[in-house]
Amino acid sequence: MSLLIKFDQSKLGTPVTRKCDPEKLVEGDPTYSTWAFDDARNGEVITGIWEATPGSNHSIKGEKFEFCHLLEGVVELTEQGQEPRIFRKGDSFMMKPGYVGIWKTIETVRKIYVIVG
């Protein structure tokens, strides 16, 4: 097995699809699709591509770091106690451990993610 992984969107295959957990749902009826690429170090590092349809949910990172790079779409993130921030296709951002806020998908979003923790 190669230790070099290309995030090739043309060869994603079938995603794992689910709805937002009712206790996290804020607004709408978002659907989430995940193409997991790697789960290294017994789950300490998780990578893949994730997609969400419009809607809002509570986002709580706990003890994990999450790096995101948006491939498509528009989201509004509102960290607890902060002003909303808009991120669009091409933007990258990180949510640090302890992050609590609202993730609002305005236009269907697709992101590369790396979760460490």
N, C-alpha and C positions, 0 to 999 in steps of 0.2 A: 504494500500500500504506500502510495506517495505521501510525503509530508507537505506537499505543495497543493493547495486546493484553490481552484478557480471558481468564483461565484458566477457561473454561466446561466443567465436567465433563460436561454433558449433550451436548456436541458434540465429544467427543474423537476419534472415529473409531477406526481399527484401530491398535493399538500394535505396536511392534517387541517381540517376545517372545524371550527366551533363557534358558538355564540358567546357573547359576553356573560360572565357569571352574574346572576341577578343582583347579588350584594354589591357588585362594583358598578353596575349600570347607572348612569346619570340621565341619559337621554337617547332616544332612537332605538335602533335594533341592529347594532353593528355585527358583522360577521368577520371572523379572523381566520386567515389562512397562513400556515407556517410550513416552510421548507427548511427543515433542520439539516445543517451540513456537518456539524461536529459537536461532540460532547466530550471534551477532553478533561483530563485530571479528575475523573470521577464526578463530573458535573460542575466543577469549579469554573470552567470556561465553556460557554455555549455560543455557537455561531449559526447564522442562517439568514433567510429572507422571510419577512413577515409582511402581510398585507391586511388592511382593515377597511371596511366600508364605513360611510359616515355614521357618526354617533359619538357619544361622550361616555367616558368611564373614569372611575377613580384609578389613579396610578400610584402605587406604593412600592418603592424599590427595596425596602428592608435593608439588608446588609450587602446588597449587590450594586456594582457599577454597571451601567448600560451605555454603550456607545452606539449611536444610530447615524446612518447616512441615508437620506431620503432619495430614492430612485424615481419616485412618482408622487404626486399629490400635494396636499396642503393640510397641515395640522396646527392647532392652537394648543399650547401647553401653558397651564396656569399653575405655577408652584404655589403651595399654600402660603398666604401672606404676601404674594408678589403680583405684579401686573401680568396679564396674558402676553405670551410671545408667540409669534407666527413663524413657522418653518415651512419651507417649500422645497420642491425638487432641487437636488444639488446641495442642500444644506446638511451639515453634520452637527451633532450635539451630543453631550453626555449628561446622564442623570446619575448623580453620586449617591452613595449609601445614605439612607435617611430621607431621600426625596419623597415628598407626598404632594400630590396635585391632581389636576383634571387633565386628561388627554382627550381632546376633541378633534375628531377627524372631520375636516370640512370637505375635502375632495378625497376619494379613495386613495389611500397612501400605501406605498410599498417601500420597505426599508431593509437595508442590511443591518444586522444587529450583532453585537458582541457583548455578552453578559459575563462578568467576572465576579466571583464572590464565594 
